[in-house]
Amino acid sequence: MSWYMSSYVQILFNIIYIMRTNIESDRIRRFMGIVDLVADGP
């Protein structure tokens, strides 16, 4: 029982970690896009 619970928690942490890194990478990509726009602009 405890082994099943721990593996479930591990999978849950992996999903949260992947989602968090995806959100952060998307934010970084958007920030880089803004930097590119500013660099291209004036």
C-alpha positions in Angstrom: 0.0 0.0 0.0 2.7 2.5 0.9 4.7 1.6 -2.2 1.6 2.2 -4.4 1.0 5.6 -2.6 4.6 6.7 -2.9 4.8 5.8 -6.7 1.5 7.7 -7.2 2.9 10.8 -5.4 6.1 10.5 -7.5 4.1 10.5 -10.7 2.1 13.5 -9.4 5.2 15.4 -8.6 6.6 14.6 -12.1 3.4 16.0 -13.7 3.5 19.2 -11.6 7.2 19.6 -12.4 6.7 19.2 -16.1 3.7 21.6 -16.1 5.7 24.2 -14.1 8.7 24.0 -16.5 6.4 24.2 -19.5 4.8 27.4 -18.1 8.2 28.9 -17.3 9.6 28.1 -20.7 6.5 29.7 -22.3 7.0 32.8 -20.2 10.7 32.9 -21.2 9.8 32.5 -24.9 7.2 35.3 -24.6 9.8 37.5 -22.9 12.3 36.8 -25.6 9.7 37.7 -28.2 9.1 41.1 -26.5 12.9 41.6 -26.5 13.0 40.8 -30.2 10.2 43.3 -30.9 12.0 46.0 -29.0 15.3 45.3 -30.7 13.6 45.3 -34.1 11.5 48.4 -33.5 13.1 51.9 -33.3 
